């Protein structure tokens, strides 16, 4: 995930660490669902 997106989410959530983690988990879950709908599974990047 690019750093620009992480910075935007951190700014939007007021720098709340726990909330940031939840948002990132939701984003990864949505990417997975989107991949299934499109017929491709995105590889996780670490």
N, CA, C, O and CB atoms as a CASP TS submission, in Angstrom:
PFRMAT TS
TARGET T0000
AUTHOR 0000-0000-0000
METHOD Language model
MODEL 1
PARENT N/A
ATOM      1  N   UNK     1       0.843  -1.165   0.000  1.00  0.00           N
ATOM      2  CA  UNK     1       0.000   0.000   0.000  1.00  0.00           C
ATOM      3  C   UNK     1       0.889   1.228   0.000  1.00  0.00           C
ATOM      4  O   UNK     1       1.888   1.279   0.717  1.00  0.00           O
ATOM      5  CB  UNK     1      -0.959  -0.003   1.206  1.00  0.00           C
ATOM      6  N   UNK     2       0.531   2.204  -0.792  1.00  0.00           N
ATOM      7  CA  UNK     2       1.418   3.354  -0.885  1.00  0.00           C
ATOM      8  C   UNK     2       1.326   4.254   0.344  1.00  0.00           C
ATOM      9  O   UNK     2       0.318   4.286   1.049  1.00  0.00           O
ATOM     10  CB  UNK     2       1.100   4.150  -2.130  1.00  0.00           C
ATOM     11  N   UNK     3       2.401   4.972   0.568  1.00  0.00           N
ATOM     12  CA  UNK     3       2.507   5.803   1.767  1.00  0.00           C
ATOM     13  C   UNK     3       1.553   6.993   1.719  1.00  0.00           C
ATOM     14  O   UNK     3       1.108   7.473   2.761  1.00  0.00           O
ATOM     15  CB  UNK     3       3.938   6.296   1.938  1.00  0.00           C
ATOM     16  N   UNK     4       1.239   7.466   0.528  1.00  0.00           N
ATOM     17  CA  UNK     4       0.335   8.607   0.393  1.00  0.00           C
ATOM     18  C   UNK     4      -1.043   8.266   0.965  1.00  0.00           C
ATOM     19  O   UNK     4      -1.652   9.079   1.661  1.00  0.00           O
ATOM     20  CB  UNK     4       0.212   9.030  -1.090  1.00  0.00           C
ATOM     21  N   UNK     5      -1.528   7.058   0.667  1.00  0.00           N
ATOM     22  CA  UNK     5      -2.826   6.616   1.172  1.00  0.00           C
ATOM     23  C   UNK     5      -2.789   6.487   2.692  1.00  0.00           C
ATOM     24  O   UNK     5      -3.727   6.896   3.377  1.00  0.00           O
ATOM     25  CB  UNK     5      -3.229   5.275   0.529  1.00  0.00           C
ATOM     26  N   UNK     6      -1.703   5.915   3.217  1.00  0.00           N
ATOM     27  CA  UNK     6      -1.576   5.766   4.664  1.00  0.00           C
ATOM     28  C   UNK     6      -1.577   7.120   5.359  1.00  0.00           C
ATOM     29  O   UNK     6      -2.200   7.281   6.408  1.00  0.00           O
ATOM     30  CB  UNK     6      -0.302   5.002   5.009  1.00  0.00           C
ATOM     31  N   UNK     7      -0.886   8.088   4.782  1.00  0.00           N
ATOM     32  CA  UNK     7      -0.837   9.427   5.374  1.00  0.00           C
ATOM     33  C   UNK     7      -2.217  10.076   5.371  1.00  0.00           C
ATOM     34  O   UNK     7      -2.610  10.717   6.346  1.00  0.00           O
ATOM     35  CB  UNK     7       0.163  10.312   4.617  1.00  0.00           C
ATOM     36  N   UNK     8      -2.953   9.907   4.267  1.00  0.00           N
ATOM     37  CA  UNK     8      -4.296  10.481   4.185  1.00  0.00           C
ATOM     38  C   UNK     8      -5.218   9.860   5.226  1.00  0.00           C
ATOM     39  O   UNK     8      -6.000  10.565   5.864  1.00  0.00           O
ATOM     40  CB  UNK     8      -4.879  10.284   2.782  1.00  0.00           C
ATOM     41  N   UNK     9      -5.129   8.536   5.401  1.00  0.00           N
ATOM     42  CA  UNK     9      -5.980   7.859   6.376  1.00  0.00           C
ATOM     43  C   UNK     9      -5.610   8.269   7.794  1.00  0.00           C
ATOM     44  O   UNK     9      -6.492   8.470   8.629  1.00  0.00           O
ATOM     45  CB  UNK     9      -5.872   6.339   6.221  1.00  0.00           C
ATOM     46  N   UNK    10      -4.319   8.395   8.075  1.00  0.00           N
ATOM     47  CA  UNK    10      -3.870   8.807   9.408  1.00  0.00           C
ATOM     48  C   UNK    10      -4.360  10.215   9.716  1.00  0.00           C
ATOM     49  O   UNK    10      -4.765  10.506  10.841  1.00  0.00           O
ATOM     50  CB  UNK    10      -2.331   8.742   9.512  1.00  0.00           C
ATOM     51  N   UNK    11      -4.321  11.077   8.721  1.00  0.00           N
ATOM     52  CA  UNK    11      -4.787  12.452   8.912  1.00  0.00           C
ATOM     53  C   UNK    11      -6.299  12.478   9.153  1.00  0.00           C
ATOM     54  O   UNK    11      -6.791  13.224   9.999  1.00  0.00           O
ATOM     55  CB  UNK    11      -4.426  13.321   7.685  1.00  0.00           C
ATOM     56  N   UNK    12      -7.026  11.649   8.395  1.00  0.00           N
ATOM     57  CA  UNK    12      -8.483  11.610   8.513  1.00  0.00           C
ATOM     58  C   UNK    12      -8.934  11.039   9.858  1.00  0.00           C
ATOM     59  O   UNK    12      -9.975  11.435  10.381  1.00  0.00           O
ATOM     60  CB  UNK    12      -9.075  10.786   7.379  1.00  0.00           C
ATOM     61  N   UNK    13      -8.158  10.114  10.418  1.00  0.00           N
ATOM     62  CA  UNK    13      -8.544   9.497  11.682  1.00  0.00           C
ATOM     63  C   UNK    13      -7.897  10.186  12.875  1.00  0.00           C
ATOM     64  O   UNK    13      -7.996   9.700  14.002  1.00  0.00           O
ATOM     65  CB  UNK    13      -8.177   8.028  11.678  1.00  0.00           C
ATOM     66  N   UNK    14      -7.251  11.288  12.642  1.00  0.00           N
ATOM     67  CA  UNK    14      -6.665  12.067  13.732  1.00  0.00           C
ATOM     68  C   UNK    14      -5.456  11.406  14.372  1.00  0.00           C
ATOM     69  O   UNK    14      -5.134  11.687  15.527  1.00  0.00           O
ATOM     70  CB  UNK    14      -7.696  12.317  14.780  1.00  0.00           C
ATOM     71  N   UNK    15      -4.786  10.534  13.638  1.00  0.00           N
ATOM     72  CA  UNK    15      -3.592   9.883  14.164  1.00  0.00           C
ATOM     73  C   UNK    15      -3.883   8.815  15.211  1.00  0.00           C
ATOM     74  O   UNK    15      -2.967   8.365  15.899  1.00  0.00           O
ATOM     75  CB  UNK    15      -2.687  10.908  14.749  1.00  0.00           C
ATOM     76  N   UNK    16      -5.142   8.402  15.344  1.00  0.00           N
ATOM     77  CA  UNK    16      -5.522   7.360  16.306  1.00  0.00           C
ATOM     78  C   UNK    16      -5.018   6.005  15.795  1.00  0.00           C
ATOM     79  O   UNK    16      -5.515   5.491  14.794  1.00  0.00           O
ATOM     80  CB  UNK    16      -7.079   7.330  16.524  1.00  0.00           C
ATOM     81  N   UNK    17      -4.025   5.430  16.492  1.00  0.00           N
ATOM     82  CA  UNK    17      -3.359   4.210  16.046  1.00  0.00           C
ATOM     83  C   UNK    17      -4.330   3.044  15.872  1.00  0.00           C
ATOM     84  O   UNK    17      -4.295   2.368  14.845  1.00  0.00           O
ATOM     85  CB  UNK    17      -2.276   3.827  17.029  1.00  0.00           C
ATOM     86  N   UNK    18      -5.190   2.798  16.853  1.00  0.00           N
ATOM     87  CA  UNK    18      -6.123   1.671  16.772  1.00  0.00           C
ATOM     88  C   UNK    18      -7.111   1.849  15.626  1.00  0.00           C
ATOM     89  O   UNK    18      -7.437   0.895  14.919  1.00  0.00           O
ATOM     90  CB  UNK    18      -6.880   1.511  18.090  1.00  0.00           C
ATOM     91  N   UNK    19      -7.577   3.065  15.452  1.00  0.00           N
ATOM     92  CA  UNK    19      -8.512   3.342  14.365  1.00  0.00           C
ATOM     93  C   UNK    19      -7.816   3.188  13.014  1.00  0.00           C
ATOM     94  O   UNK    19      -8.410   2.672  12.068  1.00  0.00           O
ATOM     95  CB  UNK    19      -9.103   4.758  14.505  1.00  0.00           C
ATOM     96  N   UNK    20      -6.559   3.631  12.917  1.00  0.00           N
ATOM     97  CA  UNK    20      -5.796   3.467  11.677  1.00  0.00           C
ATOM     98  C   UNK    20      -5.672   1.995  11.309  1.00  0.00           C
ATOM     99  O   UNK    20      -5.830   1.623  10.146  1.00  0.00           O
ATOM    100  CB  UNK    20      -4.401   4.095  11.814  1.00  0.00           C
ATOM    101  N   UNK    21      -5.385   1.151  12.315  1.00  0.00           N
ATOM    102  CA  UNK    21      -5.250  -0.284  12.060  1.00  0.00           C
ATOM    103  C   UNK    21      -6.559  -0.877  11.539  1.00  0.00           C
ATOM    104  O   UNK    21      -6.549  -1.688  10.614  1.00  0.00           O
ATOM    105  CB  UNK    21      -4.813  -1.014  13.339  1.00  0.00           C
ATOM    106  N   UNK    22      -7.673  -0.476  12.126  1.00  0.00           N
ATOM    107  CA  UNK    22      -8.984  -0.981  11.681  1.00  0.00           C
ATOM    108  C   UNK    22      -9.259  -0.551  10.242  1.00  0.00           C
ATOM    109  O   UNK    22      -9.744  -1.341   9.432  1.00  0.00           O
ATOM    110  CB  UNK    22     -10.116  -0.472  12.617  1.00  0.00           C
ATOM    111  N   UNK    23      -8.948   0.697   9.934  1.00  0.00           N
ATOM    112  CA  UNK    23      -9.176   1.208   8.580  1.00  0.00           C
ATOM    113  C   UNK    23      -8.330   0.424   7.576  1.00  0.00           C
ATOM    114  O   UNK    23      -8.814   0.066   6.502  1.00  0.00           O
ATOM    115  CB  UNK    23      -8.846   2.723   8.502  1.00  0.00           C
ATOM    116  N   UNK    24      -7.058   0.154   7.926  1.00  0.00           N
ATOM    117  CA  UNK    24      -6.188  -0.577   7.016  1.00  0.00           C
ATOM    118  C   UNK    24      -6.660  -2.016   6.846  1.00  0.00           C
ATOM    119  O   UNK    24      -6.544  -2.572   5.754  1.00  0.00           O
ATOM    120  CB  UNK    24      -4.748  -0.551   7.521  1.00  0.00           C
ATOM    121  N   UNK    25      -7.191  -2.635   7.906  1.00  0.00           N
ATOM    122  CA  UNK    25      -7.734  -3.989   7.800  1.00  0.00           C
ATOM    123  C   UNK    25      -8.943  -3.999   6.871  1.00  0.00           C
ATOM    124  O   UNK    25      -9.091  -4.899   6.045  1.00  0.00           O
ATOM    125  CB  UNK    25      -8.122  -4.534   9.194  1.00  0.00           C
ATOM    126  N   UNK    26      -9.802  -2.999   7.010  1.00  0.00           N
ATOM    127  CA  UNK    26     -10.969  -2.898   6.139  1.00  0.00           C
ATOM    128  C   UNK    26     -10.546  -2.702   4.687  1.00  0.00           C
ATOM    129  O   UNK    26     -11.137  -3.284   3.777  1.00  0.00           O
ATOM    130  CB  UNK    26     -11.876  -1.744   6.587  1.00  0.00           C
ATOM    131  N   UNK    27      -9.527  -1.886   4.477  1.00  0.00           N
ATOM    132  CA  UNK    27      -9.030  -1.633   3.118  1.00  0.00           C
ATOM    133  C   UNK    27      -8.514  -2.927   2.498  1.00  0.00           C
ATOM    134  O   UNK    27      -8.820  -3.226   1.344  1.00  0.00           O
ATOM    135  CB  UNK    27      -7.911  -0.561   3.133  1.00  0.00           C
ATOM    136  N   UNK    28      -7.717  -3.713   3.271  1.00  0.00           N
ATOM    137  CA  UNK    28      -7.198  -4.979   2.753  1.00  0.00           C
ATOM    138  C   UNK    28      -8.334  -5.949   2.451  1.00  0.00           C
ATOM    139  O   UNK    28      -8.310  -6.648   1.438  1.00  0.00           O
ATOM    140  CB  UNK    28      -6.218  -5.608   3.753  1.00  0.00           C
ATOM    141  N   UNK    29      -9.334  -5.988   3.340  1.00  0.00           N
ATOM    142  CA  UNK    29     -10.484  -6.872   3.126  1.00  0.00           C
ATOM    143  C   UNK    29     -11.242  -6.467   1.872  1.00  0.00           C
ATOM    144  O   UNK    29     -11.649  -7.322   1.085  1.00  0.00           O
ATOM    145  CB  UNK    29     -11.425  -6.847   4.344  1.00  0.00           C
ATOM    146  N   UNK    30     -11.429  -5.182   1.685  1.00  0.00           N
ATOM    147  CA  UNK    30     -12.148  -4.706   0.509  1.00  0.00           C
ATOM    148  C   UNK    30     -11.373  -5.015  -0.760  1.00  0.00           C
ATOM    149  O   UNK    30     -11.963  -5.393  -1.772  1.00  0.00           O
ATOM    150  CB  UNK    30     -12.413  -3.207   0.614  1.00  0.00           C
ATOM    151  N   UNK    31     -10.036  -4.854  -0.716  1.00  0.00           N
ATOM    152  CA  UNK    31      -9.210  -5.192  -1.880  1.00  0.00           C
ATOM    153  C   UNK    31      -9.374  -6.668  -2.236  1.00  0.00           C
ATOM    154  O   UNK    31      -9.414  -7.027  -3.413  1.00  0.00           O
ATOM    155  CB  UNK    31      -7.721  -4.869  -1.605  1.00  0.00           C
ATOM    156  N   UNK    32      -9.467  -7.511  -1.226  1.00  0.00           N
ATOM    157  CA  UNK    32      -9.643  -8.937  -1.454  1.00  0.00           C
ATOM    158  C   UNK    32     -10.998  -9.220  -2.105  1.00  0.00           C
ATOM    159  O   UNK    32     -11.083  -9.997  -3.056  1.00  0.00           O
ATOM    160  CB  UNK    32      -9.514  -9.707  -0.134  1.00  0.00           C
ATOM    161  N   UNK    33     -12.046  -8.594  -1.596  1.00  0.00           N
ATOM    162  CA  UNK    33     -13.393  -8.766  -2.166  1.00  0.00           C
ATOM    163  C   UNK    33     -13.431  -8.238  -3.595  1.00  0.00           C
ATOM    164  O   UNK    33     -13.993  -8.871  -4.488  1.00  0.00           O
ATOM    165  CB  UNK    33     -14.456  -8.041  -1.298  1.00  0.00           C
ATOM    166  N   UNK    34     -12.835  -7.085  -3.798  1.00  0.00           N
ATOM    167  CA  UNK    34     -12.797  -6.483  -5.129  1.00  0.00           C
ATOM    168  C   UNK    34     -12.070  -7.403  -6.108  1.00  0.00           C
ATOM    169  O   UNK    34     -12.482  -7.549  -7.259  1.00  0.00           O
ATOM    170  CB  UNK    34     -12.111  -5.101  -5.081  1.00  0.00           C
ATOM    171  N   UNK    35     -10.984  -8.022  -5.638  1.00  0.00           N
ATOM    172  CA  UNK    35     -10.243  -8.959  -6.473  1.00  0.00           C
ATOM    173  C   UNK    35     -11.087 -10.157  -6.866  1.00  0.00           C
ATOM    174  O   UNK    35     -11.037 -10.617  -8.007  1.00  0.00           O
ATOM    175  CB  UNK    35      -8.999  -9.425  -5.757  1.00  0.00           C
ATOM    176  N   UNK    36     -11.863 -10.661  -5.914  1.00  0.00           N
ATOM    177  CA  UNK    36     -12.734 -11.801  -6.211  1.00  0.00           C
ATOM    178  C   UNK    36     -13.795 -11.418  -7.236  1.00  0.00           C
ATOM    179  O   UNK    36     -14.109 -12.194  -8.139  1.00  0.00           O
ATOM    180  CB  UNK    36     -13.403 -12.320  -4.925  1.00  0.00           C
ATOM    181  N   UNK    37     -14.337 -10.224  -7.090  1.00  0.00           N
ATOM    182  CA  UNK    37     -15.364  -9.769  -8.026  1.00  0.00           C
ATOM    183  C   UNK    37     -14.791  -9.580  -9.430  1.00  0.00           C
ATOM    184  O   UNK    37     -15.471  -9.824 -10.426  1.00  0.00           O
ATOM    185  CB  UNK    37     -15.988  -8.459  -7.533  1.00  0.00           C
ATOM    186  N   UNK    38     -13.544  -9.146  -9.495  1.00  0.00           N
ATOM    187  CA  UNK    38     -12.899  -8.928 -10.786  1.00  0.00           C
ATOM    188  C   UNK    38     -12.267 -10.190 -11.344  1.00  0.00           C
ATOM    189  O   UNK    38     -11.781 -10.195 -12.475  1.00  0.00           O
ATOM    190  CB  UNK    38     -11.854  -7.856 -10.662  1.00  0.00           C
ATOM    191  N   UNK    39     -12.269 -11.265 -10.555  1.00  0.00           N
ATOM    192  CA  UNK    39     -11.725 -12.525 -11.020  1.00  0.00           C
ATOM    193  C   UNK    39     -10.225 -12.657 -10.812  1.00  0.00           C
ATOM    194  O   UNK    39      -9.618 -13.621 -11.277  1.00  0.00           O
ATOM    195  CB  UNK    39     -12.038 -12.696 -12.457  1.00  0.00           C
ATOM    196  N   UNK    40      -9.628 -11.706 -10.122  1.00  0.00           N
ATOM    197  CA  UNK    40      -8.194 -11.788  -9.837  1.00  0.00           C
ATOM    198  C   UNK    40      -7.985 -11.536  -8.354  1.00  0.00           C
ATOM    199  O   UNK    40      -8.698 -10.743  -7.739  1.00  0.00           O
ATOM    200  CB  UNK    40      -7.381 -10.765 -10.698  1.00  0.00           C
ATOM    201  N   UNK    41      -7.020 -12.205  -7.797  1.00  0.00           N
ATOM    202  CA  UNK    41      -6.695 -11.992  -6.389  1.00  0.00           C
ATOM    203  C   UNK    41      -5.396 -11.220  -6.324  1.00  0.00           C
ATOM    204  O   UNK    41      -4.379 -11.661  -6.859  1.00  0.00           O
ATOM    205  CB  UNK    41      -6.588 -13.341  -5.610  1.00  0.00           C
ATOM    206  N   UNK    42      -5.424 -10.067  -5.670  1.00  0.00           N
ATOM    207  CA  UNK    42      -4.227  -9.252  -5.536  1.00  0.00           C
ATOM    208  C   UNK    42      -3.301  -9.899  -4.513  1.00  0.00           C
ATOM    209  O   UNK    42      -3.754 -10.387  -3.478  1.00  0.00           O
ATOM    210  CB  UNK    42      -4.584  -7.797  -5.122  1.00  0.00           C
ATOM    211  N   UNK    43      -2.023  -9.902  -4.800  1.00  0.00           N
ATOM    212  CA  UNK    43      -1.043 -10.430  -3.856  1.00  0.00           C
ATOM    213  C   UNK    43      -0.822  -9.419  -2.753  1.00  0.00           C
ATOM    214  O   UNK    43      -0.782  -8.214  -3.002  1.00  0.00           O
ATOM    215  CB  UNK    43       0.289 -10.770  -4.562  1.00  0.00           C
ATOM    216  N   UNK    44      -0.675  -9.917  -1.516  1.00  0.00           N
ATOM    217  CA  UNK    44      -0.407  -9.040  -0.384  1.00  0.00           C
ATOM    218  C   UNK    44       1.023  -8.539  -0.481  1.00  0.00           C
ATOM    219  O   UNK    44       1.942  -9.307  -0.764  1.00  0.00           O
ATOM    220  CB  UNK    44      -0.648  -9.771   0.964  1.00  0.00           C
ATOM    221  N   UNK    45       1.205  -7.248  -0.246  1.00  0.00           N
ATOM    222  CA  UNK    45       2.539  -6.658  -0.246  1.00  0.00           C
ATOM    223  C   UNK    45       2.905  -6.324   1.180  1.00  0.00           C
ATOM    224  O   UNK    45       2.099  -5.753   1.914  1.00  0.00           O
ATOM    225  CB  UNK    45       2.609  -5.396  -1.150  1.00  0.00           C
ATOM    226  N   UNK    46       4.091  -6.666   1.571  1.00  0.00           N
ATOM    227  CA  UNK    46       4.535  -6.413   2.937  1.00  0.00           C
ATOM    228  C   UNK    46       5.463  -5.253   2.970  1.00  0.00           C
ATOM    229  O   UNK    46       5.948  -4.881   4.039  1.00  0.00           O
ATOM    230  CB  UNK    46       5.203  -7.626   3.531  1.00  0.00           C
TER
END
